[in-house]
Amino acid sequence: MTATQHNAGTGRYADVNGISLYYETHGAGRPLILLHGGLCAGEMFAPILPALADHHQVILVDLQGHGRTADVDRPLDVTLMADDIAALIDHLGLRKPDVVGYSLGGGVALQTAIRHPHLVGRLVAASANIRRDAIYPEMLQQQAQVGAAAVEFLKETPMYELYQRVAPRPEDFPRLLDKIGAAMAKDFDYTEEVRGLQVPTLIVAADADMAPPSHYVEVFKLLDGGLRDGGWMGESRPKGGHALAILPGLTHYDIGVSPLFAAVTLAFLDKQD
């Protein structure tokens, strides 16, 4: 079965890698898998979806425990969720789709390209940190408060409203908070894995993101970027086709729905045409 058999905008479930993964398809063209941030769902991208779907067949996925995808008995771990995406690519019979992710979805997209490079065309990772200690200390303190006890404080938020509206088991919200809290408390450092990336990658961040711009420049340097002049014809740009975009006037919380994010994503993905 190929994704092109689905009508644009239709939602389906794929039983892959031990999880029933919800996804929707929109538009037509070269496939693009689009991955949302933590406590969100694929529909968070509604403001930029038309722009992306004008150029690509966009496959919106609800990650484990988010949106319309019910949780399963395993931790919320970007490597496990990356294997879900790899299994979805196989399930849909897609040939090297591009993978675009924001925040949590950016981490999953990154791991999909690291763990399954033969399945991915190009990668866009937005607001995805590769070391926990790059995150501002005050943000780490805030993350430490995320857990079931925070449900009451979140009941007036769009994230809670979305979960109650679409989740197969709305009562699982406290469990999701516990799992996200546990995931954020875990140390990580993907420096070496990123250094070995074999997929052309665009690193995207806001100029006022969850980590300083210098962190995303550091990631770019791991990909042979920012080390020399690019040359008149771009002949000395990073080997492997990697690129960096720091987007002005944005934060971690609005970059994923910004027209600037859509624009740089399309410019990078369509460069191969």
N, C-alpha and C positions, 0 to 999 in steps of 0.2 A: 504493500500500500504506500502511495506517495501522498504528500501533503496537498498536492494539487487536486486530489480527488475531493477535497473539502471546499465548500463554498466559503467565500470571504466572510469573516465575522462569526463563523459558527464555532461553538465550543464542543470539545470532545474530551474524553478521558483515555489515556494510554496506560495500560498496565505494564510498567517497566521497572526493573530493578527493585521489585518488592514494594512498589508504591503505585497508587492510582493517580497519575499526574494529569491535572487539568490544563488544557491549552486551547487557544483560539487561533484561527488563521484570518488574516486581513490582507487585502491587496494581492498583487501579482508581481512576479519577477524573481530575481535570485533570492533564495530564502535567507531570512535574517531571524535568528532566535533572540528574543528580547526578555531580559530578566530583571525583575523588580527589586526594590529595597526591602529591608526587614520591616515586619509588621504592615506591609503593603500587599498589593496583588498586581497582576498584570494590568488591570484597568487604571492604575496610577498614571500610565503613559498616555491616557486619553488626549491631553493637550497637544502631544507631538505625534500621535499615531497617524493622523492623516498625511503628514509630511513624509513619514517613513514608508507608509503603505502606498504612496504614489510611485515609489521607486522599487519597492521590494515586496515579496510575500513575507509578511511579518507574522511570526509565530510567537504569541504571547503565552508565557508559561506561568502558572502559579506554583511556586516552589513548595517543598515539604512543609505542611502545617500552615500554609498561608492561603488566603483567598478560598477558592473552591477545592483545593487539594487537602484532603484530611491528613492529619499527622499519622505517623507510624512509630513503632517501638524502636527508635534509634535516636542518637543525639542529632541536634541541628549542626551539621558539620559541612563546610563548603566542599570538602573532597567527596563526601557521600552524595551531595546534591549535584556535583559535577558529573558523577557517574550516572545519576538519573538523566541528565541532559544528554550524555553520550548515548545512553540506551534509547532515549526518545529520538535522537537523530537516526539511529539504526531502525527503530520501529517505523518511522515515517519514510524511510528509504531516501533520505536527503543526501545529496552529494556535496560535501564540504560547505555547509551553510556558514554564513558569518554569525558570530555570537557577540551580542552587545549586552552589557549588564551595568547596573548602577548600585553602588553601596554593597549590600549583601549579595545582590545579583552580579555586581562587578567581581566580587571574590569568587563566586561560582563560575562565572565566565572565564576568569583567569585560570582556575583549576581545570576547567574543561579543556582549555588549550594546552595546559601543562601535561595533563594526564592522557589526553586523547588527541594529540596534534594531527593525526591522520584524518580526523573527522571534521576539523574546523578550517574554514577558508581564511577569514580575517577576524581579529578580536578587537573589541572596544571595551575597555575597563574604566568606568567612571567612578570617582570617589571611592576607590578600593585601595586600602592600605595593605602593604605587604609585611609590615612589622607592627606588632601591637604597641611597642614603645614609641612609635612615631606619632601616635594620637596624643592630643593635648591632655595634660594631667587632669584638668578639670572635667574633661569629657570622660576619662576613665572612671572618675569618681561618680559621675552621673550614671554611667553604664552599670556600675556596681549596685545601683539601687533598682535595677530592672529585675522583676520577679513577680510571682503571683500576688504579693502584698501590694503591688502598685496598681492593681486593677481599678480600685476606687478612684484613683487620681486620673485614670485614663478614660473613664466612662464618658466624658464630654468631648473626646477627641475624634477626628475623622477615622483614625486607625481602628478604634473600638467599634464605631458605627459600621464601617466596612466589614469587619469580621462578623459582627452580629447579623448583617444582611446576607452575606454570601457563604459563610463557612458551613460545611456539612454538619459540623457539631459545634454550634456557637458556644456551648459550655466549656470548650477546650481552651478558651482565651487565657486563663491563668496558667495552664500548662505550657502554652506557647511562650508566655513571658518568662516562665522558669527556664525553659530550654534556651531562649535567646540570651537570658542573663548568664547562664552557664557557658554558652558559647563565647560570649564577649569577655568572660573572666579568664578564659584560657589563653595562655601566651602563644604567639605564633611568629614565625619569621620565614618567609618564603623567598629570601634573597637568592639563594642558589638555584631554586626552581625557576625563578623569573630570568635569571642570567642565561638559562638554557632554553628559553622559549624559542620554538621553531616556527611560530605562526606570526605573520605581520600584525603588529599590535599598536593600537592608539591608546595612550594613557591620557585620561581626561580628568581634570579636577577644577573645582571652583577656586577663585582667588582667596576665598575665606572659607575653606573646607574644614573637615574634622582634624586634619593634619596640615602642617605648613606646606606652602608650595614647594619648599626645598625637598620635601619627601618625594613628591612626584617627579621632580628633577632627578633625584637619586635613582628612582625606578627607571627613568629614561636612560640614565647613564649605564645601568646594568644591561640595557639593550643597545649599547654602542652609540647612544645619543648624547648630545651636548659636550662632545669631546674635541671638536674641531670645526672649522668653517665648512659649510656644506658644499661650497663650490658653485661657480657660475651656472652650471647645468644640473646642480644637485648631485653631482657624481660622488661627493664625499658625505652624502647623508648617511644615516645609520644603515649598516649592512642588515638585510632582513626586512627592510621597508617599514621600520617602526617610526612612530611620530608621537608628539606631545602637544596637548592643548590645555592651557590654563585659562579658564573662561572668566571674564571680568564681571564684577557686580553681582556675583552669585554666592550662594552658600551650599553646604552639604544638603540642605533641606529643599532647595528649589532647582538645583542643577538638573535633576532627572526629568523635569518637565519643561526645561527652557528651550526655546527655539534655537538658541546658540548650540546647545547639545545636539539637537537634531541636525543642524547644519554641518557641524564638524564631523559628525558620524557619517553622514551621507558623502561628504567630500572625501573622507578617508576610504570608505567602502567602495565607492564608485570609481576611485582612481585606477582600479584594476581593469575596468572595462575598456 
